[in-house]
Amino acid sequence: MANRIMLNQTSYHGAGAITEIVTEAKAHGFQKAFVCSDPDLIKFQVTAKVTDLLDQEGLAYEIYSDIKANPTIENVKNGVAAFKASQADYIIAIGGGSSMDTAKAIGIIVANPEFEDVRSLEGVAPTKNPCVPILAVPTTAGTAAEVTINYVITDVEKKRKFVCVDPHDMPIVAIVDPDMMASMPKGLTASTGMDALTHAIEGYTTKAAWEMTDMFHLKAIEIIARSLRDAVANTSKGREDMALGQYIAGMGFSNVGLGIAHSMAHTLGAVYDTPHGVACAMMLPIVMEYNQEYTGEKYREIARAMGVKGVDNMTQEEYRKAAVDAVRKLSADVGIPSKLEAVKEEDLPFLAQSAFADACAPGNPRDASVEDLTALFRQIM
């Protein structure tokens, strides 16, 4: 079996990297940008950091901001119509996963109109054409949507999120500029950072993991573990390191998949509108405990990457516990709650069935039944 790695054509990293947007737009001969960015980023002048550059160079653009934190089918449909009306020829996605996921879905449908029913994109849709070219500019250090082939859309009517996996949706250029993340509030920095850690740990332990992706994931765990607290404190070094760590995690998990911490987080987001990173942070240590007997010696390396000392002198039981404890401590240190009061006993059957059907579930190192998932959800009540 051949292992596949897919990454951006080009990526830029470091403070001031957004100036390369102009370079790339000109180099590709693009005429007009369709700028996807959420209302808060526009309100707080974060989007303007990019559009000001376009204005200075006389590059045409139109802004689309009908984007929710958990983007919906309606957001995508409206975006497709707006893109067609704009006569744009490329997309600049500015924001976290919501903006980039919306941009990916719009770009895929415009290039593959036979998939105009957004629900038809769920799973691995057999699209034929690359999406409209996307330049992705993350403003959160978490989702790594700028370097993944995944996007997630919320079906409000059915109270579920569905995962779309499509090599045709990869942004051609990623611009990872920590200056674009400096205005993130502490809570968002914490939750998106824990999402990135979940990517790295689930990617490292997923059934499809292999040596190259292990390299990415272990380095990502190391960087995130040492820098997330500083990023939450808004130090420039913490921000810069988190921007890199979450990208490296994306380089890995996009190519090997995730596990049930993400399946369960998707379900919590769809039913209760729980922020994705918060849901991931709640589920990660619980799922790690559930998976530990199916991970060989990997938790020793997770514990080491998390900064735990003396792991080589620990028993398997000790280093597995140390890995889980280190994750719990980091989550608590950055202010993530461990319980979700919205979850009720009567909701558990629907939650468990939804998580079981989620596209991330098959990658989990331990096959989880509906009954298992019910018990895991119960731990956050």
C-alpha positions in Angstrom: 0.0 0.0 0.0 1.3 3.5 -0.9 1.1 6.3 1.6 0.0 9.7 0.2 1.1 13.1 1.4 -0.7 16.2 0.1 0.4 19.8 1.0 0.0 23.3 -0.3 1.8 24.3 -3.5 3.3 27.1 -1.5 3.2 28.3 2.2 4.6 31.3 3.9 5.4 31.5 7.6 6.3 34.3 10.0 5.4 37.8 11.0 4.5 40.0 8.0 3.9 37.0 5.7 0.6 38.5 4.5 2.4 40.9 2.2 3.0 37.8 0.0 -0.7 37.7 -0.9 -0.1 40.5 -3.4 2.9 38.7 -4.8 1.0 35.5 -5.3 -2.1 37.2 -6.7 0.0 39.0 -9.3 2.1 35.9 -10.1 -1.0 33.9 -10.8 -2.6 36.6 -12.9 -5.7 36.7 -10.8 -8.1 39.5 -11.6 -10.6 39.7 -8.7 -10.7 38.1 -5.2 -13.7 36.8 -3.4 -12.7 37.5 0.2 -14.4 35.1 2.7 -14.2 36.4 6.3 -16.5 36.3 9.2 -18.4 39.3 10.6 -16.3 39.7 13.7 -13.0 39.8 11.8 -14.4 42.5 9.6 -15.8 44.4 12.6 -12.4 44.3 14.5 -10.4 45.3 11.4 -8.5 42.0 11.1 -9.8 41.4 7.6 -8.7 45.0 6.7 -5.1 44.0 7.2 -5.4 42.0 4.0 -7.8 44.2 2.1 -5.7 47.2 2.8 -2.8 45.5 0.9 -5.2 44.8 -2.0 -6.3 48.4 -2.0 -2.7 49.7 -2.1 -2.0 47.6 -5.1 -5.2 48.3 -6.9 -6.3 44.7 -6.8 -10.1 44.2 -7.0 -12.1 42.2 -4.5 -15.5 41.6 -3.0 -16.2 40.6 0.6 -18.4 37.7 1.6 -19.2 37.5 5.3 -22.4 35.4 5.7 -20.4 32.9 7.7 -21.3 31.4 11.1 -18.9 29.9 13.7 -20.1 26.5 12.6 -20.8 27.2 8.9 -24.1 26.0 7.6 -25.4 24.6 4.3 -27.2 28.0 3.9 -23.9 29.9 4.3 -22.4 27.8 1.5 -25.3 28.1 -0.8 -25.4 31.9 -0.4 -21.7 32.0 -0.9 -21.9 30.1 -4.2 -24.5 32.6 -5.5 -22.4 35.5 -4.3 -19.3 34.2 -5.9 -21.0 33.7 -9.3 -22.4 37.3 -9.1 -19.0 38.7 -8.2 -17.2 37.5 -11.3 -14.2 36.8 -9.1 -11.6 34.2 -10.2 -10.0 33.3 -6.9 -10.8 33.2 -3.2 -8.9 34.7 -0.2 -10.1 32.9 3.0 -9.4 35.0 6.1 -10.2 33.5 9.5 -10.4 30.3 11.4 -11.9 27.0 10.3 -15.3 28.6 9.7 -14.1 31.0 7.0 -11.8 28.4 5.4 -14.3 25.6 5.4 -17.0 27.9 3.8 -14.5 29.0 1.2 -13.6 25.4 0.4 -17.2 24.3 0.0 -17.9 27.3 -2.2 -14.8 26.7 -4.3 -15.6 23.1 -4.8 -19.2 23.6 -5.9 -18.4 26.5 -8.3 -15.8 24.2 -10.0 -18.0 21.1 -9.8 -21.6 22.3 -10.2 -23.0 18.8 -10.2 -22.4 18.9 -6.4 -24.6 22.0 -5.8 -26.5 19.9 -3.2 -24.1 20.6 -0.3 -25.0 17.4 1.4 -23.6 15.5 -1.6 -20.1 16.6 -0.6 -20.2 14.5 2.6 -17.4 11.9 3.0 -15.1 11.5 0.0 -17.1 13.0 -2.9 -15.9 12.1 -6.4 -15.4 15.6 -7.6 -13.4 15.9 -10.9 -12.1 19.5 -10.8 -9.8 21.4 -8.4 -11.8 24.1 -6.5 -11.5 27.7 -7.3 -7.9 28.7 -6.3 -7.8 29.6 -2.6 -5.2 31.7 -0.7 -5.8 30.8 2.9 -4.9 33.2 5.8 -5.5 31.7 9.2 -6.4 34.0 12.1 -6.5 31.3 14.7 -3.8 28.8 15.6 -5.8 25.6 15.7 -7.8 24.2 12.7 -4.9 24.1 10.2 -7.6 24.3 7.5 -5.2 26.2 5.4 -3.2 22.9 4.8 -5.9 20.2 5.0 -8.1 18.5 2.5 -11.0 18.5 5.0 -13.9 20.8 5.7 -16.9 20.5 8.0 -20.4 21.9 7.3 -23.3 22.0 9.8 -26.7 20.6 8.7 -28.9 22.7 10.9 -32.1 20.9 9.9 -30.7 17.5 10.9 -28.7 18.8 13.9 -25.4 17.2 12.6 -22.1 18.2 11.2 -20.7 16.4 8.2 -17.1 16.0 7.3 -16.0 16.4 3.6 -12.6 15.0 2.5 -11.5 16.1 -0.9 -8.0 16.5 -2.3 -9.5 19.1 -4.7 -10.2 21.6 -1.9 -6.6 22.1 -0.8 -5.7 25.9 -0.8 -2.9 26.5 -3.3 -1.2 29.0 -1.0 -1.2 29.2 2.8 0.0 32.4 4.5 0.6 31.7 8.2 1.3 35.0 9.8 1.2 35.2 13.6 0.5 38.9 13.4 -3.0 38.0 12.1 -3.6 36.0 15.3 -2.5 38.7 17.8 -6.0 40.0 18.4 -7.5 36.6 19.3 -9.1 36.7 22.8 -7.7 34.3 25.4 -10.6 31.9 25.3 -10.4 31.5 21.5 -6.6 31.1 21.6 -7.0 28.4 24.2 -9.8 26.4 22.5 -8.2 26.5 19.0 -4.9 25.5 20.5 -6.4 22.5 22.1 -8.0 21.6 18.8 -4.5 21.6 17.3 -3.2 19.4 20.1 -6.2 17.0 19.5 -5.2 16.9 15.8 -1.6 16.1 16.6 -2.4 13.3 19.2 -5.3 11.7 17.2 -3.2 11.9 14.0 -0.3 10.2 15.8 -2.5 7.4 17.1 -4.9 6.9 14.2 -4.9 3.6 12.4 -3.4 5.1 9.2 -0.4 6.8 11.0 3.0 6.1 9.5 6.6 7.3 10.0 6.4 10.6 8.1 3.1 11.7 9.7 4.5 10.5 13.1 7.3 13.0 12.6 4.9 15.8 12.0 2.6 15.0 14.9 5.3 14.5 17.6 6.9 17.8 16.6 3.5 19.5 16.7 2.7 18.1 20.2 6.1 19.4 21.4 5.6 22.9 20.0 2.0 23.2 21.2 2.7 21.9 24.7 5.5 24.4 25.3 3.8 27.4 23.6 0.0 27.3 24.2 0.2 28.8 27.6 2.4 31.7 26.3 0.1 32.2 23.3 -2.9 32.5 25.7 -0.8 35.1 27.6 -0.4 36.8 24.2 3.4 36.7 24.0 4.8 37.2 20.5 6.9 34.0 20.8 4.0 32.0 22.0 1.8 33.2 19.1 4.5 32.5 16.5 5.2 29.0 17.8 1.5 28.1 18.0 1.0 29.3 14.4 3.8 26.9 13.3 2.7 24.0 15.6 -0.9 23.9 14.4 0.2 24.0 10.8 2.6 21.1 11.3 -0.2 19.1 12.9 -2.3 19.8 9.8 0.4 18.5 7.6 0.0 15.2 9.3 -3.6 14.6 10.2 -4.9 15.8 6.8 -3.2 12.8 5.3 -4.0 10.1 7.8 -7.3 11.1 9.5 -8.4 11.5 13.1 -10.5 9.6 15.7 -13.5 9.7 17.9 -12.5 12.7 19.9 -13.2 14.6 16.8 -16.3 12.6 16.0 -17.7 13.4 19.4 -16.7 17.1 19.2 -18.4 17.4 15.8 -21.6 16.1 17.4 -21.4 18.4 20.4 -20.9 21.4 18.1 -23.9 20.4 15.9 -26.3 19.8 18.8 -25.3 22.5 21.3 -23.2 24.8 19.2 -20.2 24.1 21.5 -17.1 25.7 20.1 -15.1 23.0 18.3 -11.9 23.4 20.2 -13.6 23.4 23.6 -15.4 20.1 22.6 -12.1 18.6 21.5 -10.4 19.6 24.7 -13.1 18.0 26.8 -13.1 14.8 24.9 -9.4 14.3 24.2 -8.2 13.0 27.6 -11.3 10.8 28.0 -10.7 9.3 24.6 -7.0 8.9 25.3 -7.8 6.8 28.3 -10.3 4.7 26.2 -7.7 4.1 23.5 -4.6 3.5 25.6 -4.5 -0.3 25.3 -4.5 0.0 21.5 -1.6 2.4 21.1 1.5 0.3 21.9 4.3 2.6 23.2 3.1 5.7 21.6 1.9 7.4 24.8 5.5 7.3 26.1 6.4 9.6 23.1 3.3 11.7 23.7 4.3 12.2 27.3 7.9 13.0 26.3 6.6 15.6 23.7 4.3 17.1 26.4 7.4 17.8 28.5 7.0 15.0 31.0 10.4 14.1 32.6 11.8 10.6 33.2 9.4 8.7 30.8 12.1 6.1 30.0 12.1 5.0 33.6 8.3 4.6 33.8 6.2 1.5 33.3 3.7 1.4 30.5 0.9 2.1 32.9 2.8 5.1 34.3 3.7 6.8 31.0 0.2 6.3 29.7 -1.2 8.0 32.8 1.5 10.7 32.5 0.5 11.5 28.9 -3.2 11.8 29.8 -2.5 13.8 32.9 -0.3 16.3 30.9 -3.1 16.9 28.4 -5.6 17.4 31.2 -3.3 19.9 33.0 -2.6 21.9 29.8 -6.3 22.1 29.1 -7.1 23.3 32.7 -4.2 25.7 32.7 -5.6 27.5 29.6 -9.1 27.7 31.1 -11.0 24.9 29.3 -13.9 23.4 31.3 -14.1 19.6 31.7 -17.9 19.4 31.9 -20.7 20.5 29.5 -23.9 21.2 31.4 -26.0 21.2 28.3 -25.6 17.4 27.8 -28.6 15.6 29.2 -29.2 11.8 29.6 -32.0 11.9 27.0 -29.7 13.3 24.4 -27.1 10.5 24.7 -28.6 8.1 22.2 -28.6 10.8 19.4 -25.2 12.0 20.3 -23.7 8.5 20.3 -25.3 7.5 17.0 -24.1 10.7 15.4 -20.6 10.3 16.6 -20.6 6.6 15.5 -21.6 7.7 11.9 -19.0 10.5 11.7 -16.3 10.3 9.1 -13.5 10.5 11.7 -14.7 7.5 13.7 -13.2 4.7 11.6 -9.6 6.1 12.1 -9.7 5.6 15.8 -7.2 3.1 17.0 -9.9 1.3 19.0 -13.2 0.5 17.3 -15.9 2.3 19.3 -19.5 1.0 19.6 -22.5 3.2 20.1 -22.6 1.9 23.7 -18.9 2.9 24.2 -19.6 6.4 22.8 -22.6 6.8 25.1 -20.4 6.0 28.1 -17.7 8.4 26.9 -20.2 11.3 26.4 -21.6 10.6 29.9 -18.2 11.5 31.4 -18.5 15.2 30.4 -22.0 15.6 31.9 
